[in-house]
Amino acid sequence: MKYMIFVILLCLYISCEKNENLKIGNNEPVPLKSPEILNRLNEAYNADSTEALYQILEDWHKENKPVKTEGLENDTIKNVYEVYIEFYTPFDIDRIGGSEWGNELYENVSYYVVQNRILYDFVYESLAVTIPDTVNDFRPELSFDNGVKPLYLTENYDTALNDFLGATYIPFGTGGIMNPASAAEDSYERQQFINNYLLVIYGHWGGYWHLETHPEVYNISFDENMNNAIVHFRLVYQGGEARLTKQDGKWTLVESRLTWIE
């Protein structure tokens, strides 16, 4: 009898281990590790199945829920979230200074990829040098009228996507001194496959990918009272800074401009 019970329990354990979509507590999916994600991406790509890719992205979307700002007890972290939410408008790029890629850069995506960490400090307009603090597992609650869904770029998905896309590229300056690097061969084909639903861009200098949906925020600098903030950001191969102010408990974008280009 004891042997039969042992066999049953063993079978149940093996079944649970094999079920990648096992639900735990509150019907929340178990977070997948990067090798599992990579395997699913490769299977979808090898089968040329956009339906399978869609399911991967849907599972990713459901796996990571946003953090509600009203539930944050740390006032500094709450302000970091609120500044980001006010500033981040990937579907209205002209609002933050425009782009050489056009205001409609992300108009055809089905999902937008949000950075998973963000830096902040209290330098503001000071010339002081300081080491910024970091908000990890950054998951702002965002909402846009077009219904596009957020994907939070956790470490597992970051690793899996980079491994999937690969590192074959045409070096910077090929065919012209100002030509940026670009994905080539199998990496290019994989980029096109992913971009059925996203917009992943190859790095200007080569050897890296921009997985996040821009603008990507590098750092938020507050004044000491957290009534004013400067956002330092990247927008594809350009970047700049934006100024926000807090009035009556609400952050508002005052101005934003591009200040550099690669």
Steps between C-alpha positions, in 0.01 A plus 500: 500500500780738596674417172188585298463835679866576430457422129191724475676790670804454277284510187326815619836667568633412152178625341529832681864539401418451133207743500653836407167674541422368845297749700577585859304696758236738366526350147832676440732331246838373616772733362693323225880481509701630205583152354128414490414831334783458248382149416147624432630786283717264296212257452273780379768637267594160352132432434458852357201529731389853586214339692749330731692826538176677589432243773850550644444875518153457649643272770772757567240774532295296748804391700600846624239729653553877543571665833222737606646832618234548765628188671858625529593603853840648413434857387820524295427182306142616448627824345737305272203302371280808458767696309559208265128450435457870416804505273474167316306543176643270230196560281543878504872553449454861384395580857855440624692661215432291191725244335690449179296177474168690501213537744338174382802283586296262716159530336494139375609315815266273696707520821743750648800388706561692824842523665527297821723735701541875534754730667425812703686759707455841662757694298248686279686804356796467734846414365560262790612148418303225671423132465132461407262261671319230306143379482512135396207291381354822362144441379307826450128483433459651153192545285466625144188553287628268225470190720862392451611275787809541722778243539738552793856413402602269782847349509374165368333655195794734441741205494273281288437770238868588468591133464222448246590801286870418495798717415552490123520852366635740239756724676458874549629700202453223242419661165530850645669659796170601663308176444395338830558133569213270407396140555603254230423148379322285760491785756322719245245227423436449871460875551238509225318208660488666843394826338173348386373622838781713651758746374848387601777726365864412449760710684666786310857391576439125466507209741178574690124538463245757613228273633311771688233708333645851511531750654726315742557699819860497619452705814258724688653788699280661767546820695517449877127559549399280206304781339712510184669229297724458196466182294803390297389272217590315181287498185649243257830662390425834663446620854412798710351631820153593617388720787198426714343685790262390773198715575208406722644150536519432124807484276482690169741508207625858454745458213704235324776525240758288326858589592717231338521256211722199432 
